[in-house]
Amino acid sequence: MGSDLQQPGPDIHVIDTHTGGEPTRVVFGGGPDLGGGTAAEQLELFRADWDNFRSAVVNEPRGSDVMVGALLVAPTNANCCTGVIFFNNVGYLGMCGHGTIGVVAALAYRGAIARGDHRIETPVGEVSAELLEDGRVAVENVASYRYRAGVSVDVPDYGLVTGDVAWGGNWFYLVTSGPEERLELVNTSRLTDVTLRIRDALAKAGVTGAADGYIDHVELFGPPRDAANNSRNFVMCPGGAYDRSPCGTGTSAKLACLAADGKLEAGEVWRQESITGSVFECTYRDAPGGILPRITGSAFVNAESRLILSPSDPLRWGIRA
Ligand code: PYC
């Protein structure tokens, strides 16, 4: 581990939101000084020297496996309203769609931004977020694309699974065929087990994203429960918790696959339902080498607090494996 704060730092000011059931803890103050530079450069310093801070913010006893953190950092581009580094119970995310919606809701709650378009710098590129009149947030994500189609993997004690590998700001494996699963909340233990085993089988078989990118998200799809929607998903995230929202980067990857298959035209609406029933309304426009997904959803502020790292607390940096 990198440096450990020997003294109690300033209290950490956070605003908690949820986007379609998936929490985001936005860190407004008390975070480490990451020395400026791009969000990608600041992420490298965060990872190397301040991983204990990540754990303190999102892991138990203050957080949980499902919590995603969003550390606001100074952007390099003056056109951006903020930079952000997303993190979770085990590490860092390139981009996070539900998290960006949560960040915009938290900034609006503080009166830091008004309705309209805002640029946000992430470690994998700039995104834009429009705070709409009705309070929803539309995120135009980084360019997304399908990297490989129809990749089959034999999952021990489960069966043959086929799917696509796609980038939506993180690397995803989107299952297109395999044993049928019921995408219902009562079935999440099984879905969790199955998707983690698919992820492990992919890694063992050497299936990666571009430049050996580790595929750390796995998506299953099924018919929507609400006929107004196009599809229902279950998305396994890197730390073993499933996404309660339809997953912004995962839905970006899905749109890239639909576009590559000629199943969704630019501008056509796709309504992605999550395992909890929450919905993102999505479209895309064409971009060189892929598409630019636009993901619209709502986030709600549910707490504003100060995290205290007491030097006498042996678990002040969180519980982690
Ligand atoms: O919404 O992109 C997303 C996301 C990634 C991991 C959890 N949520």
Boltz pocket constraint, residues with backbone or C-beta under 6 A from the ligand:
constraints:
  - pocket:
      binder: B
      contacts: [[A, 22], [A, 68], [A, 93], [A, 95], [A, 96], [A, 97], [A, 98], [A, 99], [A, 237], [A, 243], [A, 245], [A, 246], [A, 247], [A, 248], [A, 249], [A, 250]]
      max_distance: 6.0
